[in-house]
């Protein structure tokens, strides 16, 4: 299979689609190709949005592709769109490659609608920060699959999660691809199997399209590397009790013996994230600085939230997300307290990675705190405390944004490039799953 040829067919994209545009495309494709595309509803979101899947292909194996498992990560919606159109146009891929593809463009449409303020401006960091939304951990589709064995029990599955579970139960997938992305870190992958050859192919696809690889500290401290910019996917049993969440889509895919892939891609390219040149700073000092800055952020938001809490009247999703962050993120920070190699020199990638994560967390949660206060003001709840905190946090957010801009050396990555890499990864991994 000539994966590069398929990747080259991805057009330029200048924006991410809204939820309504995703639905319109599904309807258009199903109406134009009723003999090839089976479109059906598999569930309903918490706010009543239809959850739909397009099934294309005639192979004996089944692939489930999950777009938008986190609503601030919309690259997957375009990946699904391009894969759907490739399958319709290419008879070999549709009929002889060996798969029936079950494609969900966005599994959290409620959350996606709260990010649409920046979807049309994917390279605008200010727009991204001001219109950012990511749910509380236990409200995330990706992390609310059931865990019923061992000492930790989780069965608070969301309707969106249950829809994905029903789909997997029905088709018993051989391959599951959860389409994720980050912000400033480099490209990397999570695989359910220790497959260095596949990991190397996935890394080569990203680097071959000019994406920086993530060679700094892993996103999750306990992640086990398979190769450069590739890790074994942590299971829910290793993470859930720490965050009060359930399993991931990988835990459910394990029931069927499916190969599970997570592709993580950045919006902005910073060459430092792949620079393994040693610096003069000890690695332990870099981590200690990061932890102190994160705790300072939690303390700042906690103080502000405590000041306004008695006056809050709107049960907004921003409020639950911020309360979850200030209440539980310290447990994640504690995971970094014990780590090997504290005395060795930190690399450029490790220093810049932690610096960028500090800026990212400030803007993410400072921005959502502001959106929480904006919701109160929009509802007419303009108490003196809320007005005062809104002004103070707005100034703080502006300072954080200025600091992030001053420390940033990245450039926006063309959206079409990101989609091509994610699509190429899907095809390569699906091919490997047949072995």
Buried (B, 14 or more C-beta within 10 A) or exposed (E): EEBEEBBEEBEEBEBBBBBEBBBEBBEEBBEEBEEBBBBEEBBBBBEEBBBBBBBBBEBEBBBBBBBBBBBBBBBBBBBBBBBBBBBBEBEEBBBEBBBBBBBBBBBBBBBBBBBBBBBBBBBEBBBBBBBBBBBBBBBBBBBBBBBEEEEBEBEEBBBBBBBBBEBBEEBEBBBBBBBBBBBBBBBBBBBBBEBEEBBBBBBEBBBEBEBBBBBBBBBBBEBEEBBBBBBBBBBBBEBBBBBBBBBBBBBBBBEBEBBBBBBBBBBBBBBBBBBEEEBEBBBBBBBBBBBEBBEEBBEBBBEBBEBBEEBBEBEBBBBBBBBBBBBBBBEBBEEBEEEEEBEEBBBBBBBBBBBBBBBBBBBBBBBBBBBBBBBBBEEEBBBEBBBEBBEEBBEBBEEBBEBBEEEBEBEBBBBBBBBBBBBBBBBBBBBBBBE
